[in-house]
């Protein structure tokens, strides 16, 4: 249970970022859709999480260069958007520029410390995010909306959020049982549905279509500080996960080279992490809105492509395993059958089993041997030939040497048979 909760918080903390917590992402995908869409999307996200955990457990994550570049590029885009979103939120709350850089540096330090520290941070921040969303949601008046349902938007949104989350939890699936994976999927379904439903309600309550609908709605009720904590926490957790994925791929790329292979070692991890951050932070000056509207659809399609690839690989492995089980079962049956035949033949040769007398076997017991030569003769013919032994035609009628009857002793008074004399008179017997 404890491990499932940690993986759940790690996945949710990776999936919910600046776009999620600010409401911009929800407005883009579910602004004009029915709440049933978010329910379907939460189920899809849980199923995809289970898929990536199983794929990581089986070691089937794709390792080709094209997919690796797409994952690296999507993670880099997420790092840039989190930097831009964090700077925008903190400046809106405090009015001090460049203050979001402190949060970004703190996230880089957490990445250098390792995955266990990342899971610990998510275990603290994600429940705080849920509490802040609930406080803003319960301040709203209940509203009724008649919006259409479509299956396309839940699929696209699941692909958007599953890319980073699926990649970062795939390594954790190696140490989980299937029961823990199922429990994790159930927890993700419940948590994501609650968050998506509450955030969609908040977004629909914002009629100005602002850059951050959650921040705009919270200002009406005097909850700007709570909203700032919500958005900053979501940005921090996603920034940490995206920066970890980016730095890991950069380290792997350096390790594959000859001259710069030393940079792929663990002792240079801090250099790689802060180097990625040094490149991503200036790019974030493009603006949070521009990054979300332009690059997030690309991340969504990359997530769908990654999901399709891992699903195909898992299906092929399951098919090969099923075929292997069927072949082994057939070979086992054949070996058992051959063993039983061999044992029966050995017992028959050793004399432990009596040979079957096919002459006394009825045709009903052996329908294939119901030839005319095996049919029982009438009573009169049986009486005439009662002294003849009826045997199977394929078996030899000559008895074995050890079972031949002894020859009868000839009487001395018995008349000897006549021999050929070649024209001479026979010799008189004594």
C-alpha positions as CSV (number, residue, x, y, z in Angstrom):
1,X,0.0,0.0,0.0
2,X,2.8,2.4,0.9
3,X,4.6,1.7,-2.4
4,X,1.4,2.2,-4.4
5,X,0.8,5.5,-2.7
6,X,4.3,6.7,-3.5
7,X,4.0,5.7,-7.2
8,X,0.5,7.4,-7.3
9,X,1.9,10.6,-6.0
10,X,4.9,10.5,-8.3
11,X,2.7,10.0,-11.3
12,X,0.2,12.7,-10.4
13,X,2.9,15.1,-9.5
14,X,4.5,14.5,-12.9
15,X,1.3,14.8,-14.8
16,X,0.0,18.0,-13.1
17,X,2.1,20.9,-14.0
18,X,1.7,24.6,-14.6
19,X,-0.8,24.0,-17.4
20,X,-2.9,21.7,-15.2
21,X,-2.9,23.6,-12.0
22,X,-3.4,27.0,-13.6
23,X,-6.3,25.7,-15.6
24,X,-4.9,26.6,-19.0
25,X,-4.4,23.0,-20.0
26,X,-7.9,22.1,-18.8
27,X,-9.4,25.0,-20.8
28,X,-7.6,23.8,-23.9
29,X,-8.8,20.2,-23.8
30,X,-12.1,20.3,-21.7
31,X,-13.3,23.9,-21.9
32,X,-16.2,23.0,-24.0
33,X,-16.7,19.3,-23.1
34,X,-18.9,17.4,-20.8
35,X,-17.6,16.3,-17.3
36,X,-17.9,12.7,-18.6
37,X,-14.8,13.5,-20.7
38,X,-12.7,14.0,-17.6
39,X,-14.0,10.8,-16.1
40,X,-13.1,8.8,-19.2
41,X,-9.7,10.6,-19.3
42,X,-8.9,9.6,-15.7
43,X,-9.7,6.0,-16.5
44,X,-7.4,6.2,-19.6
45,X,-4.6,7.7,-17.6
46,X,-4.8,5.0,-14.9
47,X,-4.8,2.3,-17.6
48,X,-1.8,3.8,-19.3
49,X,0.0,4.1,-16.0
50,X,-0.6,0.4,-15.4
51,X,0.6,-0.3,-19.0
52,X,3.9,1.6,-18.4
53,X,4.4,-0.1,-15.0
54,X,4.0,-3.6,-16.7
55,X,6.2,-2.6,-19.6
56,X,8.9,-1.4,-17.2
57,X,8.5,-4.6,-15.2
58,X,9.1,-6.6,-18.4
59,X,11.9,-4.4,-19.7
60,X,10.1,-3.4,-22.9
61,X,10.6,0.3,-23.0
62,X,11.6,1.4,-26.6
63,X,15.2,2.3,-26.9
64,X,15.4,3.4,-30.6
65,X,16.9,6.8,-31.3
66,X,13.8,8.4,-32.8
67,X,11.6,7.6,-29.8
68,X,14.4,8.6,-27.4
69,X,14.7,12.0,-29.2
70,X,10.9,12.6,-29.0
71,X,10.9,11.8,-25.2
72,X,13.9,14.1,-24.7
73,X,12.4,16.9,-26.7
74,X,9.1,16.6,-24.9
75,X,10.7,16.6,-21.5
76,X,12.8,19.7,-22.6
77,X,9.6,21.5,-23.6
78,X,8.1,20.7,-20.2
79,X,11.1,22.1,-18.4
80,X,10.8,25.3,-20.4
81,X,7.1,25.7,-19.8
82,X,7.5,25.0,-16.0
83,X,10.2,27.7,-15.8
84,X,8.0,30.1,-17.6
85,X,4.9,29.2,-15.6
86,X,6.7,29.4,-12.2
87,X,8.2,32.8,-13.0
88,X,4.7,34.1,-14.1
89,X,2.9,32.8,-11.0
90,X,5.5,34.1,-8.5
91,X,5.7,37.5,-10.2
92,X,1.9,37.7,-10.1
93,X,1.8,37.0,-6.4
94,X,4.7,39.0,-5.2
95,X,5.5,41.4,-8.0
96,X,9.2,40.6,-7.7
97,X,10.9,39.6,-11.0
98,X,13.3,36.6,-11.3
99,X,12.1,35.2,-8.0
100,X,11.0,32.0,-9.7
101,X,14.6,31.2,-10.3
102,X,15.0,30.2,-6.7
103,X,12.3,27.5,-7.1
104,X,13.9,26.3,-10.3
105,X,17.3,25.9,-8.6
106,X,15.7,24.1,-5.7
107,X,14.2,21.6,-8.1
108,X,17.6,21.0,-9.8
109,X,19.0,20.2,-6.3
110,X,16.3,17.6,-5.7
111,X,17.0,16.0,-9.1
112,X,20.7,15.7,-8.2
113,X,19.8,14.0,-4.9
114,X,18.0,11.1,-6.7
115,X,14.6,9.5,-7.4
116,X,13.9,8.7,-3.7
117,X,14.0,12.4,-2.8
118,X,11.7,13.1,-5.8
119,X,9.1,10.6,-4.5
120,X,9.4,12.1,-1.0
121,X,8.7,15.6,-2.3
122,X,5.7,14.4,-4.4
123,X,4.3,12.6,-1.3
124,X,4.2,15.9,0.5
125,X,3.2,18.3,-2.3
126,X,0.5,16.3,-4.1
127,X,-1.9,16.0,-1.1
128,X,-1.3,19.8,-0.5
129,X,-2.3,20.4,-4.2
130,X,-5.5,18.3,-3.7
131,X,-6.4,20.3,-0.6
132,X,-5.9,23.7,-2.4
133,X,-8.1,22.6,-5.4
134,X,-10.8,21.5,-3.0
135,X,-10.8,24.8,-1.1
136,X,-11.3,26.7,-4.3
137,X,-13.9,24.3,-5.7
138,X,-16.1,24.4,-2.6
139,X,-16.2,28.2,-2.8
140,X,-18.0,28.1,-6.1
141,X,-21.8,27.9,-6.5
142,X,-23.1,24.7,-8.1
143,X,-23.5,25.0,-11.9
144,X,-25.2,23.0,-14.6
145,X,-23.6,22.7,-18.0
146,X,-24.9,20.8,-21.0
147,X,-21.7,20.2,-23.0
148,X,-21.0,17.5,-25.6
149,X,-19.1,14.4,-25.1
150,X,-16.3,13.2,-27.4
151,X,-13.8,10.4,-27.1
152,X,-11.0,12.2,-28.9
153,X,-10.2,14.8,-26.2
154,X,-9.7,12.2,-23.4
155,X,-7.4,10.2,-25.7
156,X,-5.3,13.3,-26.5
157,X,-5.2,14.5,-23.0
158,X,-4.1,11.1,-21.7
159,X,-1.3,11.1,-24.3
160,X,-0.2,14.5,-23.1
161,X,0.1,13.6,-19.5
162,X,1.2,10.0,-19.8
163,X,4.4,10.8,-21.7
164,X,6.5,12.2,-18.8
165,X,4.6,10.2,-16.1
166,X,4.8,6.9,-18.0
167,X,8.5,7.4,-18.7
168,X,9.4,8.2,-15.1
169,X,7.4,5.4,-13.5
170,X,8.4,2.7,-15.9
171,X,11.6,2.1,-13.9
172,X,9.6,1.8,-10.7
173,X,7.6,-1.1,-12.2
174,X,10.6,-3.5,-11.9
175,X,10.2,-3.6,-8.1
176,X,6.4,-3.9,-8.0
177,X,4.0,-6.8,-8.0
178,X,0.9,-7.0,-10.1
179,X,-1.3,-6.5,-7.1
180,X,0.5,-3.3,-6.3
181,X,0.2,-2.2,-10.0
182,X,-3.6,-2.8,-9.9
183,X,-3.9,-0.9,-6.6
184,X,-1.9,2.0,-8.1
185,X,-4.2,2.2,-11.1
186,X,-7.3,2.4,-8.8
187,X,-5.7,5.2,-6.7
188,X,-4.8,7.1,-9.8
189,X,-8.3,6.8,-11.2
190,X,-9.9,8.2,-8.1
191,X,-7.4,11.0,-7.5
192,X,-7.3,12.2,-11.2
193,X,-11.0,12.2,-11.6
194,X,-11.4,14.3,-8.5
195,X,-8.8,16.8,-9.6
196,X,-10.0,17.0,-13.2
197,X,-13.6,17.5,-12.2
198,X,-12.9,20.2,-9.7
199,X,-10.5,22.1,-12.0
200,X,-12.9,21.8,-14.9
201,X,-15.6,23.4,-12.8
202,X,-13.3,26.2,-11.8
203,X,-12.3,26.8,-15.4
204,X,-15.9,26.9,-16.5
205,X,-16.6,29.5,-13.8
206,X,-14.0,31.8,-15.4
207,X,-15.8,33.7,-18.2
208,X,-12.9,35.9,-19.2
209,X,-10.7,33.2,-20.8
210,X,-7.7,34.5,-18.9
211,X,-4.2,33.0,-19.1
212,X,-4.6,31.3,-15.7
213,X,-8.3,30.6,-15.0
214,X,-7.7,29.1,-11.6
215,X,-5.7,32.2,-10.5
216,X,-8.4,34.5,-11.8
217,X,-11.2,32.6,-10.1
218,X,-9.4,32.4,-6.8
219,X,-8.8,36.2,-6.7
220,X,-12.6,36.7,-6.6
221,X,-12.8,34.8,-3.3
222,X,-9.7,36.1,-1.8
223,X,-7.8,32.8,-2.2
224,X,-4.9,34.1,-4.3
225,X,-2.3,32.8,-1.8
226,X,-3.9,29.3,-1.8
227,X,-3.9,29.3,-5.6
228,X,-0.3,30.5,-5.6
229,X,0.7,27.5,-3.4
230,X,-1.3,25.2,-5.7
231,X,0.3,26.3,-8.9
232,X,3.8,26.6,-7.5
233,X,3.6,23.1,-6.0
234,X,2.3,21.6,-9.3
235,X,5.0,23.4,-11.3
236,X,7.7,22.2,-8.9
237,X,6.8,18.5,-9.0
238,X,6.5,18.5,-12.8
239,X,9.7,20.5,-13.2
240,X,11.6,18.0,-11.1
241,X,10.3,15.0,-13.1
242,X,10.9,16.6,-16.5
243,X,14.4,17.8,-15.6
244,X,15.3,14.3,-14.4
245,X,14.2,12.8,-17.7
246,X,16.1,15.4,-19.7
247,X,19.3,15.1,-17.7
248,X,19.1,11.2,-17.9
249,X,18.9,11.3,-21.6
250,X,21.7,13.8,-21.9
251,X,23.9,11.6,-19.7
252,X,23.1,8.6,-21.8
253,X,24.0,10.5,-24.9
254,X,27.4,11.5,-23.4
255,X,28.1,8.0,-22.2
256,X,27.6,6.6,-25.8
257,X,30.4,8.8,-27.1
258,X,34.2,8.2,-26.8
259,X,35.6,11.6,-26.0
260,X,32.8,12.8,-23.6
261,X,32.0,9.4,-22.0
262,X,33.3,10.6,-18.7
263,X,30.4,13.1,-18.5
264,X,27.9,10.2,-18.4
265,X,29.2,9.1,-15.0
266,X,27.2,9.6,-11.8
267,X,29.7,12.1,-10.3
268,X,29.0,14.6,-13.1
269,X,25.2,14.4,-12.7
270,X,25.1,17.9,-11.1
271,X,26.9,19.4,-14.1
272,X,24.4,17.8,-16.6
273,X,21.4,18.9,-14.6
274,X,22.4,22.5,-14.2
275,X,23.6,22.6,-17.8
276,X,20.2,21.5,-19.0
277,X,18.6,24.2,-16.8
278,X,21.0,26.8,-18.1
279,X,19.7,26.1,-21.6
280,X,16.0,25.8,-20.8
281,X,15.7,28.9,-18.7
282,X,16.4,31.5,-21.4
283,X,14.0,29.6,-23.8
284,X,11.2,30.1,-21.2
285,X,11.3,33.8,-21.9
286,X,9.1,33.0,-25.0
287,X,6.1,32.9,-22.7
288,X,4.0,30.4,-20.9
289,X,1.0,30.8,-23.2
290,X,3.0,30.5,-26.4
291,X,4.7,27.3,-25.2
292,X,1.5,25.6,-24.1
293,X,-0.5,26.6,-27.2
294,X,2.2,25.7,-29.6
295,X,4.1,22.7,-28.2
296,X,1.7,20.8,-26.0
297,X,-0.2,19.3,-29.0
298,X,3.2,17.9,-30.1
299,X,3.8,16.4,-26.7
300,X,0.3,14.8,-26.8
301,X,1.0,13.1,-30.1
302,X,4.4,11.9,-28.9
303,X,2.7,10.4,-25.9
304,X,0.2,8.6,-28.1
305,X,3.0,7.3,-30.3
306,X,4.9,6.0,-27.3
307,X,1.8,4.3,-25.9
308,X,1.2,2.6,-29.2
309,X,4.8,1.3,-29.4
310,X,4.9,-0.1,-25.9
311,X,1.4,-1.7,-26.4
312,X,2.5,-3.4,-29.6
313,X,5.7,-4.7,-27.9
314,X,3.8,-6.0,-24.9
315,X,1.2,-7.7,-27.2
316,X,4.0,-9.3,-29.3
317,X,5.7,-10.6,-26.2
318,X,2.5,-12.0,-24.8
319,X,1.7,-13.7,-28.1
320,X,5.2,-15.3,-28.3
321,X,4.9,-16.5,-24.7
322,X,1.4,-18.0,-25.4
323,X,2.8,-19.8,-28.5
324,X,5.7,-21.0,-26.5
325,X,3.4,-22.4,-23.8
326,X,1.3,-24.2,-26.4
327,X,4.4,-25.8,-28.0
328,X,5.7,-26.9,-24.7
329,X,2.4,-28.4,-23.7
330,X,2.2,-30.3,-27.0
331,X,5.7,-31.6,-26.6
332,X,4.9,-32.7,-23.1
333,X,1.9,-34.6,-24.3
334,X,3.8,-36.3,-27.0
335,X,6.6,-37.2,-24.6
336,X,4.1,-38.7,-22.2
337,X,2.5,-40.7,-25.0
338,X,5.8,-42.0,-26.2
339,X,6.8,-42.9,-22.7
340,X,3.6,-44.8,-22.1
341,X,4.1,-46.7,-25.4
342,X,7.7,-47.5,-24.5
343,X,6.7,-48.8,-21.1
344,X,4.0,-50.9,-22.6
345,X,6.4,-52.4,-25.1
346,X,9.1,-53.1,-22.5
347,X,6.5,-54.8,-20.3
348,X,5.3,-56.9,-23.2
349,X,8.9,-58.0,-24.1
350,X,9.6,-58.9,-20.5
351,X,6.5,-61.1,-20.4
352,X,4.7,-59.2,-17.7
353,X,1.8,-58.6,-19.9
354,X,0.1,-61.4,-21.8
355,X,-0.1,-61.1,-25.6
356,X,-3.5,-60.4,-26.9
357,X,-5.2,-63.2,-28.7
358,X,-6.7,-61.6,-31.7
359,X,-8.5,-64.8,-32.8
360,X,-10.7,-64.6,-29.7
361,X,-11.5,-60.9,-30.0
362,X,-14.8,-59.9,-31.4
363,X,-15.2,-57.5,-34.2
364,X,-17.0,-55.0,-32.0
365,X,-13.9,-54.6,-29.9
366,X,-11.7,-54.1,-32.9
367,X,-13.9,-52.6,-35.7
368,X,-10.8,-51.9,-37.8
369,X,-9.8,-55.5,-37.9
370,X,-13.3,-56.7,-38.9
371,X,-12.0,-58.4,-42.1
372,X,-13.6,-61.6,-43.5
373,X,-10.7,-63.8,-42.4
374,X,-11.3,-62.8,-38.7
375,X,-15.0,-63.5,-38.7
376,X,-16.1,-66.4,-36.6
377,X,-17.1,-69.4,-38.6
378,X,-20.6,-71.1,-38.3
379,X,-21.0,-73.8,-35.7
380,X,-20.7,-76.7,-38.2
381,X,-17.6,-75.3,-39.7
382,X,-16.2,-74.6,-36.2
383,X,-16.8,-78.3,-35.3
384,X,-15.1,-79.5,-38.5
385,X,-12.1,-77.2,-37.8
386,X,-12.1,-77.4,-34.1
387,X,-8.6,-78.9,-34.0
388,X,-7.2,-76.0,-36.0
389,X,-6.0,-73.0,-34.2
390,X,-7.4,-69.7,-35.5
391,X,-4.8,-66.8,-35.4
392,X,-4.5,-63.3,-36.7
393,X,-3.4,-63.3,-40.3
394,X,-0.6,-60.8,-39.7
395,X,0.9,-62.8,-36.9
396,X,3.1,-65.8,-37.5
397,X,1.5,-69.2,-36.9
398,X,4.8,-70.9,-36.1
399,X,5.2,-71.2,-32.3
400,X,8.4,-70.1,-30.7
401,X,11.2,-72.5,-30.1
402,X,10.7,-72.6,-26.4
403,X,7.0,-73.3,-26.7
404,X,7.1,-76.2,-29.3
405,X,5.6,-79.4,-28.0
406,X,8.0,-82.2,-27.5
407,X,8.1,-84.9,-30.3
408,X,6.5,-88.2,-29.4
409,X,8.8,-91.2,-29.0
410,X,8.6,-93.7,-31.9
411,X,7.6,-97.2,-30.9
412,X,10.2,-99.9,-31.8
413,X,7.3,-101.9,-33.4
414,X,6.2,-99.1,-35.6
415,X,6.7,-99.7,-39.3
416,X,9.5,-97.6,-40.7
417,X,8.8,-95.5,-43.7
418,X,9.8,-96.8,-47.1
419,X,13.0,-95.3,-48.4
420,X,13.9,-94.8,-52.0
421,X,16.4,-97.6,-53.2
422,X,17.1,-96.4,-56.8
423,X,15.9,-99.7,-58.4
424,X,17.6,-102.1,-56.0
425,X,15.6,-104.5,-53.9
426,X,15.2,-103.3,-50.4
427,X,17.2,-104.8,-47.7
428,X,15.2,-107.1,-45.3
429,X,14.7,-105.7,-41.9
430,X,16.0,-107.5,-38.9
